[in-house]
Amino acid sequence: MYDMVEAIEEAVLGYFCKFLQKIFAHKLSEEVLDDPFALMILLYHVDNFTPDTRRKLLMVAGAKIGEISKVRPFVSCPTTILERAVRVAIREVGKSLRAMDVIQAILVWASENSSSQLPISLLREIPTEDLSDDEVDVLRDIAYEYDLEHLADEISNLHYAIDSLPFCQRLDYESEEFAKEENATL
C-alpha cells in the first residue's frame, strides 16, 4: 500500500516539477495551457508574467472559460483577474464561444463570492442573441440552485428584452391581420 502512495506522490511531484520548470522558464506550452487546473493556477499569477505572456494567458483563459470554471480554484479567483478573463471571453461570444458557457462561469464564480455588482455588470455585456429559451431556463435553474435569484432575474431580463422586439413585431402583424379580418367581415 505504501508503495502505491509513494508512486502516486512521485507522479504528482514529477508532473508539478515539469509544470513549474515551464512556468519559470516563461514557456507556456500547449500541454500546460490545455490543462484547466494548470491554467487556473497560472491565472492567479498572471500579473507576474511579461506583457506578452500575460496577454496569451488571458486569451487562452477567455477561450476556455467553460472548462476552467469547472475546476475548484476558479471560485476563489480574484475579482480583477476574473473580470479580465471574462471580458476576453465576452469578445469571443458568437465566434468560438457560446454565451451559455460564459454566463455559467459567471454564475459559478458568483456562487462563492459576495460581489454582486460585478456579475451583473458582466452579464449585461454578454451578447445573448444566440441563447435559446431552453438554455435560459437551464441558466436560471443553475442560478436558483446557487441561491442567486437576482442573477436569475437578470438573465431572464436580458434574454427576453432582446426577444421582445420580434415578439412585438409579431403582435403588430397579428393585430394588422385581425384588423383586416374585421374589415372583411363588415
C-alpha positions as CSV (number, residue, x, y, z in Angstrom):
1,M,0.0,0.0,0.0
2,Y,2.8,2.4,0.9
3,D,4.5,1.7,-2.4
4,M,1.3,2.8,-4.2
5,V,1.2,6.0,-2.2
6,E,4.8,6.7,-3.0
7,A,4.3,6.0,-6.7
8,I,1.4,8.5,-6.7
9,E,3.4,11.1,-4.9
10,E,6.3,10.7,-7.3
11,A,4.0,11.0,-10.3
12,V,2.3,14.2,-8.9
13,L,5.6,15.8,-7.9
14,G,7.1,14.9,-11.2
15,Y,4.2,16.5,-13.1
16,F,4.3,19.6,-11.0
17,C,8.1,19.9,-11.2
18,K,7.9,19.8,-15.0
19,F,5.0,22.2,-14.8
20,L,6.9,24.7,-12.6
21,Q,10.0,24.5,-14.8
22,K,7.9,25.5,-17.8
23,I,6.4,28.3,-15.8
24,F,9.6,29.7,-14.5
25,A,11.2,29.4,-18.0
26,H,8.2,31.5,-19.1
27,K,7.4,29.0,-21.7
28,L,3.7,28.4,-21.9
29,S,3.5,25.2,-23.8
30,E,0.3,23.8,-25.2
31,E,0.4,21.0,-22.7
32,V,0.3,23.5,-19.8
33,L,-2.4,25.6,-21.5
34,D,-4.6,22.6,-22.2
35,D,-4.8,21.6,-18.5
36,P,-7.7,23.7,-16.9
37,F,-6.2,23.3,-13.4
38,A,-2.8,24.4,-14.5
39,L,-4.3,27.3,-16.4
40,M,-6.2,28.4,-13.3
41,I,-3.0,28.3,-11.2
42,L,-1.3,30.4,-13.9
43,L,-4.2,32.9,-13.8
44,Y,-3.6,33.5,-10.1
45,H,-0.1,34.7,-11.0
46,V,-0.9,36.4,-14.3
47,D,0.4,39.8,-13.2
48,N,3.9,38.3,-12.5
49,F,4.4,37.5,-16.2
50,T,5.7,39.6,-19.1
51,P,3.0,41.5,-21.1
52,D,3.1,39.1,-24.0
53,T,2.8,36.1,-21.7
54,R,0.0,37.8,-19.8
55,R,-1.9,38.6,-23.0
56,K,-1.5,35.0,-24.2
57,L,-2.6,33.6,-20.9
58,L,-5.7,35.8,-20.7
59,M,-6.6,34.9,-24.3
60,V,-6.4,31.2,-23.6
61,A,-8.3,31.5,-20.3
62,G,-11.0,33.5,-22.0
63,A,-11.3,30.9,-24.8
64,K,-11.5,28.1,-22.2
65,I,-13.7,29.9,-19.7
66,G,-16.2,27.0,-19.7
67,E,-13.5,24.4,-18.9
68,I,-11.7,26.4,-16.2
69,S,-14.9,27.3,-14.4
70,K,-15.3,23.6,-13.6
71,V,-12.1,23.3,-11.6
72,R,-12.3,24.2,-7.9
73,P,-9.7,27.1,-7.8
74,F,-12.0,29.1,-10.1
75,V,-14.4,30.1,-7.4
76,S,-11.7,31.8,-5.4
77,C,-10.3,33.6,-8.4
78,P,-9.6,37.3,-7.5
79,T,-12.1,39.7,-8.9
80,T,-9.7,41.7,-11.1
81,I,-8.4,38.5,-12.8
82,L,-11.9,37.1,-13.3
83,E,-13.1,40.3,-14.8
84,R,-10.2,40.4,-17.3
85,A,-10.7,36.8,-18.3
86,V,-14.4,37.1,-18.7
87,R,-14.1,40.3,-20.8
88,V,-11.8,38.4,-23.1
89,A,-14.4,35.6,-23.3
90,I,-17.2,38.1,-24.0
91,R,-15.3,39.3,-27.1
92,E,-15.3,35.7,-28.3
93,V,-19.1,35.0,-27.8
94,G,-20.6,34.2,-31.1
95,K,-17.2,33.4,-32.7
96,S,-15.7,30.5,-30.8
97,L,-17.6,30.6,-27.5
98,R,-21.2,30.3,-26.6
99,A,-22.9,32.8,-24.3
100,M,-24.2,30.0,-22.1
101,D,-20.6,28.9,-21.2
102,V,-19.6,32.5,-20.2
103,I,-22.8,33.0,-18.2
104,Q,-22.4,29.7,-16.5
105,A,-18.8,30.6,-15.5
106,I,-20.0,33.9,-14.0
107,L,-22.7,32.0,-12.0
108,V,-20.1,29.5,-10.7
109,W,-17.8,32.3,-9.6
110,A,-20.7,34.4,-8.1
111,S,-21.9,31.4,-6.1
112,E,-18.8,31.6,-3.8
113,N,-18.1,35.4,-3.9
114,S,-20.1,38.2,-2.3
115,S,-19.6,40.8,-5.0
116,S,-23.0,41.3,-6.5
117,Q,-22.3,44.2,-8.9
118,L,-19.5,42.6,-10.9
119,P,-21.5,39.6,-12.1
120,I,-24.5,41.8,-13.0
121,S,-22.3,44.2,-15.0
122,L,-20.5,41.3,-16.7
123,L,-23.9,39.7,-17.6
124,R,-25.1,42.9,-19.2
125,E,-22.1,42.9,-21.5
126,I,-22.7,39.5,-22.9
127,P,-24.5,39.3,-26.3
128,T,-27.3,36.8,-25.6
129,E,-28.8,36.6,-29.1
130,D,-27.7,33.0,-29.6
131,L,-29.3,31.8,-26.3
132,S,-32.3,29.6,-26.8
133,D,-35.2,29.6,-24.4
134,D,-34.2,26.2,-23.1
135,E,-30.6,27.5,-22.3
136,V,-32.0,30.5,-20.5
137,D,-34.2,28.1,-18.4
138,V,-31.1,26.0,-17.6
139,L,-29.1,29.0,-16.6
140,R,-31.9,30.3,-14.4
141,D,-32.1,26.9,-12.7
142,I,-28.4,27.0,-12.1
143,A,-28.7,30.5,-10.6
144,Y,-31.6,29.4,-8.3
145,E,-29.5,26.3,-7.3
146,Y,-26.7,28.6,-6.2
147,D,-29.2,30.9,-4.4
148,L,-28.5,33.7,-6.9
149,E,-32.1,34.8,-7.6
150,H,-31.1,38.3,-8.6
151,L,-28.8,36.9,-11.3
152,A,-31.6,34.5,-12.5
153,D,-33.8,37.5,-12.9
154,E,-31.1,39.4,-14.7
155,I,-30.5,36.6,-17.1
156,S,-34.3,36.4,-17.9
157,N,-34.5,40.2,-18.3
158,L,-31.5,40.3,-20.7
159,H,-32.8,37.4,-22.8
160,Y,-36.4,38.4,-23.0
161,A,-35.7,42.1,-23.6
162,I,-33.9,41.0,-26.8
163,D,-36.6,38.6,-27.7
164,S,-39.3,41.3,-27.1
165,L,-38.5,43.1,-30.4
166,P,-39.6,40.2,-32.7
167,F,-42.4,39.4,-30.3
168,C,-43.7,43.0,-30.6
169,Q,-43.4,42.8,-34.4
170,R,-45.3,39.6,-34.4
171,L,-48.0,41.2,-32.2
172,D,-48.2,44.1,-34.6
173,Y,-48.5,41.7,-37.6
174,E,-51.2,39.7,-35.8
175,S,-53.2,42.9,-35.0
176,E,-52.9,44.0,-38.6
177,E,-54.3,40.6,-39.7
178,F,-57.0,40.9,-37.1
179,A,-57.9,44.3,-38.4
180,K,-58.1,43.0,-42.0
181,E,-60.3,40.2,-40.9
182,E,-62.6,42.6,-39.0
183,N,-62.9,44.8,-42.1
184,A,-63.6,41.8,-44.4
185,T,-66.5,40.7,-42.2
186,L,-68.1,44.1,-42.1
